[in-house]
Amino acid sequence: MEGALVAEGPDVELEAFQLNALSVGNVVEIEGGEVGLPGPRAKAGELRNLHADQIVAARAWIGKALQRLARLGRHSGSGCEEGDGIICAPFSRRGIRPAAGFLLSGFVACSASVRLTQIKLAGFKSFVDPASVNVPGQLVGVVGPNGCGKSNIIDAVRWVLGESRASALRGDSMQDVIFNGSSLRKPVARAGVELFFDNSLGRAAGQWSQYAEISVKRVLQRDGESSYFINNTHVRRRDVQDIFLGTGLGPRAYAIIEQGMISRIIEAKPEELRVFLEEAAGVSKYKERRRETEHRLADTRENLARVGDICRELGVQIERLEKQAEVARRYNELSAERAQKQNLLWLLRRNEADAEAQRHARDIERAATDLEAEMARLREIERELEQARSDHFASGDALGAAQGELYGANADVSRVETEIRFVAETRQRLEAQLAQLQAQRDTGQQNDAELRDATRSWQAKLEQSRESLELSRTKLAEEQAKLPKMEQAFRLLQGRIAGERERIAQAEQAFQVEQAHLAHAGKTLQGLESREERLLAERAELVAPDSRLRANLEQELSQSSAELSRQEVLLAQVEKARTTVEQQRQAATDGLQTLERELSALEGRLLTLQKIQNQVEENGRIQTWIDRHELASRSRLWQKIRVEAGWEAAVESALRDRLHAMEMSDPELLQRLLDDPPPAKVSAFIPGPDAKPERERGLKPLAEYVVALEPAVSGVIAAWLAPYYAVEGVPRLMTRMELSPRAVLVNREGHQFNRFGVSFHAPDPADTGILARQREIEALRTDARQRQDGIDKKREDLSRLERSLAEHDEGLAKLRVAGAALKQHHHERQLESLKLTQGQERYEERGGQIEGELREIAAQKAQEEAAQTAAEARLERHQHEIDDLYRKLELTQREHDAGERSLEAQRNVLLQSEREVQEAGYKEKECTSKIIDIDRSSQVLLEHIKGAAQSADQLQAELAAINDQALRTQLQQGLAARVAREQALAGARNRQEEIGNRLRSAEEARLASEQKLQPLRDRIAELRLKEQAARISSDQFAQQLREAGADQAVFAGAMK
């Protein structure tokens, strides 16, 4: 890889480069495509004239350093070649600089057992979107400008292999590898990187050697949780590192080369260098395994020591348990005694509660009698209260009528007094208005004299303003006649100046154009001479390629192409056969996994059902009794029978507690159980011969739906189910009436029907479904055995297919190695032939191009020299023309300035005349407006004086018509009527007060009676609560006695 793609000069467009084609497989990948290299020196045209910032450039020392590291990585069993790996380097946007070095971000050498083929990144640093980086060859370069993410690829490889130091990944914390968002993108929640390795030779360590491709994946969540996967199987970080032990790959291994690492290796201490050498020699993995073995041996010794301690501790615990057993026996005796005394206490408490309930019932009857008497007295008081209210309402109506009459008298008096006050106020108002009108008439006559004097003064001012306006208008007309002539002369001067300036601009523009032509001609001549020199030098260096070597190469190509075709056909056949075997293996694996999942589900269901069945027999109250008599191992009746599907509820309804009956064939055991009865219900059965009881005609016995698994049980089932017959739905009434007194009909739901009634079945939660579950358990066991047989057969088929697949992989690997060698040889010959062909074509084409270009350069030089001479002559002529135009413009500008000053003076004079005309007109309008206003005010004043005289006459007439003597007479009469009404109202109020006193007395009596009722009601309610509490206590104690199974008669006799 020495001197890969090194530019010869700093030109922006790449012209040539040097390349050792054998180091990169004779192919360069540029802009997503491959370009063959014709020789160690090639032109940019062969690479589509790419610019320098699109070509990877590196100094020779970089390639040599990589080769030294590659040689360091070769050890026993290594599959690497010199220069294998990935190179990440930046390039310049301004072209290749021959004196500048390039940053080598990292280098990943191939493993001794596997080869990296692909890298997938998602959410890792700058790779926010899922991205895939293919590694198609032994040497791959990753290029791009600074900051584009080249180093992130090497960081991703290091991170997946187990790197846990954030500083090694150029971050402050491990969460920095997750994309944190930008102005346009939101942050992501996790980062993931996956590496794919080719393991077609099966050299990977451990269990992963059977896979043709190995994927190593690491996922980091934002909460800090990190997960590792190998072939999508969750593993530990240690498992990932174990695969690459001794291969040079790992978070801190020598196969990942970064800036400054070569210097650190050269300057490393012996201890540090030893680590690299052991890794390169493959010794590190054995040292790691030895260290793990030593740790395991040490742990085993510690475990053995702990076993001895446990044995000694168990001996001490056994002695302590024996003492505890004695204490437990004494505890059981005391518990039995305590239970007997507790039953006596409950019986005593129940009797006391019954007596208390009876006493409270008698008290309730007495309180109810007192309540009824008080209620009768209250009703009598309420009748008296109602009569008092009627009288009170009647007196209230009379009082309201008297009050209304008094209000009417008061209203009449108030009305007359108001009218008298109104007459007095009217007289005063009229007298004041007469005085005011007289004052207004005097003031109007005085204002009329003043208005006549003002009119005469404004008429004199009007005559003066009209004379001044006439003089101003005459002067304005004279000045306006002078202005147009002066403006016409000034516009002519402006037109002359604009024309002269335009001619000057045109002349200057022509002068600048000629200057540009002259400069362009000089530059063109200079460029043509430089180009002519380069072409002459290039023509002297052209060399024609060897034609005989080209013919020999074509013959070799024909032979290698035929051999390569035969090899590809054979490889395709083997690959097709391997694919078939792989598909069969995958199908077998899927089938095995399906069977294993089904078996797991069956076993889980079976375990759950068995646990439920076991819990059915667990009863804390009798468990101690069962353990004492060693009955826990005895089977129950439901375990020895099978019921036809659908009739489980019917059998459970018929047998009920007898489903849990235990076999008692031993008379001595039965006698011991009778001497020590259980604390709860327990059933047992004694095996006997199969009896044949009488059957009802036309009915099917329920026992026919039950199958006994043991002959000893069949007789018990026949006897216990003898009265029961199976029916569908609800039997007809006639069918029930024909039954014998012992016969019972049972339907599928468990409801029982006999001649005299119906017993509805309510499933007991402890027994519901026990028979159906037992039948399902048997079916599940059979199905599980069948699934296990299928799994064993699938495993045998899978083992056979895996052996066949390994044989195909081995043959395929050999064919691929041979095919790769043939392809390499054929490709090398193709490149050499292509180089010779292209060299000849370039020699002929370039020679003709150079001759044509030299002729064109000579013709262009003659044209440019002639154009240069003509441009110089035109340039001098334009300069003289510009000088003459500037002198004429100066004279015209002087005339223009003088005319502008005269025009401005005339405009000022005209403006002054217009202002004088406006002022004279304003004065004339002001005088006219004032005279009109004075006339209008005089007319209004005269009308006001006339109106005031008329109003005064009317007021005199109204004042003479006012008289209040009649109103004063009415006032005296109204006052006498009001005194009479007040006396009548006082009498009505006295009667109302007497009746109100009687009503309040009755109301107080009612309230007193009601207050006596509430304590009586509270007393009755309290007594009822106490009676209810006593009865509840009695029921509770009775329930506790029943639950304890105590004989109340025996305990009652003991109490007496």
Residue pairs with C-beta under 8 A, 6 or more apart in sequence:
1 20
1 23
1 24
1 63
1 66
1 67
1 82
1 83
1 139
2 20
2 23
2 60
2 63
2 64
2 67
3 18
3 19
3 20
3 58
3 59
3 60
3 63
4 19
4 20
4 23
4 24
4 56
4 57
4 58
4 63
4 141
5 17
5 18
5 19
5 28
5 55
5 56
5 57
5 58
6 17
6 18
6 57
6 58
6 59
6 60
6 98
7 14
7 16
7 17
7 52
7 55
7 57
7 95
7 96
7 98
8 15
8 16
8 17
8 18
8 98
9 15
9 98
10 95
10 96
10 97
10 98
11 52
11 95
12 51
12 52
12 94
12 95
13 44
13 49
13 51
13 52
14 44
14 47
14 49
14 50
14 51
14 52
14 55
14 96
15 43
15 44
16 41
16 42
16 43
16 44
17 41
17 42
17 44
17 55
18 40
18 41
19 28
19 37
19 40
19 42
20 40
21 37
21 39
21 40
21 831
23 63
23 82
23 83
23 139
24 137
24 139
25 137
25 138
25 139
25 824
25 827
26 36
26 37
26 827
26 828
26 831
27 34
27 35
27 36
27 37
27 827
28 34
28 35
28 37
28 47
29 35
30 47
30 48
30 50
30 54
30 55
31 50
31 54
35 46
35 47
35 48
36 830
36 831
36 834
37 46
37 831
37 835
38 46
38 831
38 834
38 835
38 836
38 838
38 839
39 835
39 839
43 842
44 50
46 838
47 55
51 95
52 92
52 95
52 96
53 91
53 92
53 93
53 94
53 95
53 96
53 145
54 91
55 91
55 96
56 89
56 91
56 141
56 143
57 91
57 96
57 102
58 87
58 89
58 102
58 104
59 101
59 102
62 101
62 102
62 104
63 83
65 262
66 83
66 85
66 87
66 107
66 257
67 82
67 83
68 262
69 107
69 109
69 254
69 257
69 262
70 80
70 81
70 82
70 83
70 84
70 85
70 109
71 82
72 254
72 265
72 276
72 280
73 80
73 109
73 248
73 254
73 255
73 280
74 80
74 280
75 112
75 280
75 281
75 282
76 281
76 282
77 112
77 113
77 203
77 282
78 112
79 110
79 111
79 112
79 113
79 115
79 201
79 203
80 109
80 110
80 112
81 138
83 138
83 139
84 109
84 110
84 138
84 139
85 107
85 108
85 109
85 110
85 138
85 139
85 140
85 255
86 106
86 107
86 108
86 116
86 135
86 140
86 141
86 142
86 153
86 154
87 104
87 107
87 139
87 140
87 141
87 142
88 104
88 105
88 106
88 141
88 142
88 143
88 150
88 151
88 153
88 154
89 102
89 103
89 104
89 105
89 141
89 142
89 143
89 150
90 102
90 103
90 105
90 143
90 144
90 145
90 146
90 148
90 150
91 102
91 143
91 144
91 145
92 100
92 145
93 145
103 259
104 257
104 258
104 259
105 150
105 151
105 154
105 258
105 259
106 151
106 153
106 154
106 157
106 256
106 257
106 258
107 255
107 256
107 257
107 258
108 116
108 154
108 157
108 249
108 255
108 256
109 248
109 249
109 255
109 257
110 116
110 138
111 197
111 244
111 247
111 248
111 249
111 255
112 203
112 246
112 247
112 248
112 282
113 199
113 201
113 203
113 204
113 205
113 247
114 197
114 198
114 199
114 203
114 204
114 214
114 247
115 197
115 198
116 135
116 157
116 195
116 196
116 197
116 198
117 134
117 135
117 136
117 196
117 197
117 198
117 213
118 132
118 133
118 134
118 135
118 195
118 196
119 132
119 133
119 135
119 153
119 156
119 157
119 193
119 194
119 195
119 196
120 130
120 131
120 132
120 133
120 193
120 194
120 196
121 127
121 130
121 131
121 132
121 133
121 152
121 153
121 156
121 192
121 193
122 129
122 130
122 131
122 191
122 192
122 193
123 178
123 179
123 188
123 189
123 190
123 191
123 192
124 152
124 156
124 159
124 177
124 178
124 179
124 191
124 192
124 193
125 149
125 152
125 155
125 156
125 177
125 179
125 191
126 148
126 149
126 152
126 179
127 149
127 152
127 156
127 179
128 179
128 185
128 188
133 142
133 153
142 150
142 153
143 150
144 150
151 170
154 256
154 258
155 169
155 170
155 177
156 193
157 193
157 195
157 256
158 168
158 169
158 251
158 256
159 169
159 177
159 193
159 218
159 251
160 193
160 194
160 195
160 216
160 217
160 218
160 240
161 195
161 216
161 240
161 241
161 244
161 249
161 250
161 251
161 253
162 228
162 237
162 240
162 241
162 250
162 251
163 169
163 251
163 252
164 174
164 237
164 251
165 251
166 172
166 173
166 174
166 176
168 251
168 252
169 176
169 177
171 177
174 220
174 224
174 226
175 220
175 222
175 224
177 191
177 220
178 187
178 188
178 189
178 190
178 191
178 220
178 222
179 185
179 187
179 188
179 191
180 187
181 187
181 188
189 221
189 222
190 219
190 220
190 221
190 222
191 219
191 220
192 217
192 218
192 219
192 220
193 217
193 218
194 215
194 216
194 217
194 218
194 229
195 215
195 216
195 217
196 213
196 214
196 215
197 204
197 213
197 214
197 215
197 216
198 212
198 213
199 208
199 209
199 211
199 212
199 213
199 214
200 212
200 213
200 809
200 812
200 813
200 816
201 813
202 209
202 210
202 212
202 806
202 809
202 810
202 813
203 209
204 211
204 214
204 243
205 242
205 243
205 245
205 285
206 242
206 243
208 214
208 230
208 231
208 243
210 802
210 806
211 231
212 809
214 230
214 231
214 243
215 229
215 230
215 231
215 232
216 228
216 229
216 230
216 240
216 243
217 228
217 229
217 230
217 232
218 226
218 227
218 228
218 229
218 240
219 226
219 227
219 229
220 226
220 227
226 237
227 234
228 234
228 235
228 236
228 237
228 239
228 240
229 235
230 239
230 240
230 243
241 250
241 251
242 285
242 288
244 250
244 253
245 284
245 285
245 288
246 279
246 282
246 283
246 284
246 285
246 286
247 253
247 255
247 282
248 254
248 255
248 279
248 280
249 255
249 256
253 279
254 265
254 276
254 279
254 280
265 273
265 276
268 276
275 284
278 284
278 287
339 1044
342 1044
343 1041
343 1044
343 1046
343 1051
344 1051
344 1054
344 1055
346 1037
346 1040
346 1041
346 1044
346 1046
347 1037
347 1041
347 1046
347 1048
347 1051
347 1052
347 1055
348 1055
349 1033
349 1037
350 1033
350 1034
350 1037
350 1038
350 1041
353 1030
353 1031
353 1033
353 1034
353 1037
354 1030
354 1034
356 1026
356 1030
357 1027
357 1030
357 1031
357 1034
360 1023
360 1024
360 1026
360 1027
360 1030
361 1027
363 1023
364 1020
364 1023
364 1024
364 1027
367 1016
367 1019
367 1020
367 1023
368 1020
370 1016
371 1013
371 1016
371 1017
371 1020
374 1009
374 1012
374 1013
374 1016
375 1013
377 1009
378 1006
378 1009
378 1010
378 1013
381 1002
381 1005
381 1006
381 1009
382 1006
384 1002
384 1005
385 999
385 1002
385 1003
385 1005
385 1006
388 995
388 998
388 999
388 1002
389 999
391 995
391 998
392 992
392 995
392 996
392 999
395 988
395 991
395 992
395 995
396 992
398 988
398 991
398 992
399 985
399 988
399 989
399 991
399 992
401 988
402 981
402 984
402 985
402 987
402 988
403 985
403 988
405 981
405 984
405 985
406 978
406 981
406 982
406 984
406 985
408 981
409 974
409 977
409 978
409 980
409 981
410 978
412 974
412 977
413 971
413 974
413 975
413 978
416 967
416 970
416 971
416 974
417 971
419 967
420 964
420 967
420 968
420 971
423 962
423 964
423 967
424 964
426 958
426 962
427 959
427 962
430 955
430 958
430 959
430 962
431 959
433 951
433 955
434 952
434 955
434 956
434 959
437 948
437 949
437 951
437 952
437 955
438 952
440 944
440 945
440 948
441 945
441 948
441 949
444 941
444 942
444 944
444 945
444 948
445 945
447 941
448 938
448 941
448 942
448 945
451 934
451 937
451 938
451 941
452 938
454 930
454 934
455 931
455 934
455 935
455 938
458 927
458 930
458 931
458 934
459 927
459 931
461 923
461 927
462 924
462 927
462 928
462 931
465 920
465 923
465 924
465 926
465 927
466 924
468 920
468 923
469 917
469 920
469 921
469 923
469 924
472 913
472 916
472 917
472 919
472 920
473 917
475 913
475 916
476 910
476 913
476 914
476 916
476 917
479 906
479 909
479 910
479 913
480 910
482 906
483 906
483 907
483 910
486 899
486 902
486 903
486 906
487 903
489 899
490 896
490 899
490 900
490 903
493 892
493 895
493 896
493 899
494 896
496 892
496 896
497 889
497 892
497 893
497 896
500 885
500 888
500 889
500 892
501 889
503 885
504 882
504 885
504 886
504 889
507 878
507 881
507 882
507 885
508 882
510 874
510 878
511 875
511 878
511 879
511 882
514 871
514 874
514 875
514 878
515 875
517 867
517 871
518 868
518 871
518 872
518 875
521 864
521 865
521 867
521 868
521 871
522 868
524 860
524 864
525 861
525 864
525 865
525 868
528 857
528 860
528 861
528 864
529 861
531 853
531 857
532 854
532 857
535 850
535 853
535 854
535 857
536 854
538 846
538 850
539 847
539 850
539 851
542 843
542 846
542 847
543 843
544 840
544 843
545 836
545 839
545 840
545 843
546 836
547 840
549 836
550 833
550 836
550 837
550 840
553 829
553 832
553 833
553 836
554 833
556 829
557 826
557 829
557 830
557 833
560 822
560 825
560 826
560 829
561 826
563 822
564 819
564 822
564 823
564 826
567 815
567 818
567 819
567 822
568 819
570 815
571 812
571 815
571 816
571 819
574 808
574 811
574 812
574 815
575 812
577 808
578 805
578 808
578 809
578 812
581 801
581 804
581 805
581 808
582 805
584 801
585 798
585 801
585 802
585 805
588 794
588 797
588 798
588 801
589 798
591 794
592 791
592 794
592 795
592 798
595 787
595 790
595 791
595 794
596 791
598 787
599 784
599 787
599 788
599 791
602 780
602 783
602 784
602 787
603 784
605 780
606 777
606 780
606 781
606 784
609 773
609 776
609 777
609 780
610 777
612 773
613 770
613 773
613 774
613 777
616 660
616 766
616 767
616 770
617 636
617 660
619 680
621 679
621 680
622 678
622 679
622 680
622 682
625 676
625 678
625 679
625 682
626 632
626 678
628 676
629 669
629 672
629 673
629 676
631 662
634 662
634 663
635 662
635 663
636 659
636 660
636 661
636 662
637 655
637 658
637 659
637 660
637 661
637 662
637 683
637 685
637 713
637 716
638 659
638 660
638 770
638 771
638 774
639 774
640 708
640 709
640 710
640 713
641 706
641 707
641 708
641 709
641 713
641 717
641 771
642 706
642 707
642 709
642 771
642 774
642 775
642 778
643 651
643 705
643 706
643 707
643 771
643 775
644 705
644 706
644 707
645 772
645 775
646 748
647 702
647 705
647 726
647 748
648 769
648 770
648 771
648 772
648 775
649 748
649 749
649 750
649 761
649 763
650 702
650 705
650 724
650 726
650 746
650 747
650 748
650 749
650 750
651 659
651 702
651 705
651 706
651 721
651 771
652 659
652 750
652 763
652 764
652 767
652 768
652 770
652 771
653 746
653 750
653 751
653 752
653 761
654 702
654 720
654 721
654 724
654 744
654 746
654 752
655 720
655 721
656 764
656 767
657 681
657 683
658 683
658 685
658 720
659 767
659 770
659 771
660 682
660 683
660 767
661 683
661 684
661 685
661 716
662 682
662 683
662 684
662 685
663 684
663 685
663 686
663 687
663 712
664 670
664 673
664 684
664 685
664 686
665 686
665 687
670 684
670 686
673 684
679 1045
680 1045
685 713
685 716
686 716
687 712
687 713
687 715
687 716
688 712
688 715
688 716
688 719
689 715
690 711
690 714
690 715
690 718
691 715
691 718
691 719
691 722
692 718
693 718
693 719
693 722
695 701
696 725
696 739
696 740
696 743
699 725
699 726
699 727
699 743
699 745
700 725
700 726
701 721
701 722
701 724
701 725
701 726
702 721
702 724
702 725
702 726
702 746
703 717
703 718
703 721
703 722
703 724
704 726
705 726
706 717
706 721
708 714
708 717
723 742
723 743
723 744
724 744
724 745
724 746
724 752
725 743
725 744
725 745
725 746
726 745
726 746
726 747
727 735
727 745
727 746
727 747
727 753
728 747
728 748
729 747
730 747
730 751
730 753
731 745
731 747
731 753
735 745
736 745
736 753
736 754
736 755
737 755
739 745
739 754
739 755
740 755
741 754
741 755
743 754
743 755
744 752
744 753
744 754
745 752
745 753
745 754
746 752
746 753
747 753
749 761
750 761
750 763
751 758
751 759
751 760
751 761
752 758
752 759
752 761
753 759
763 769
1041 1048
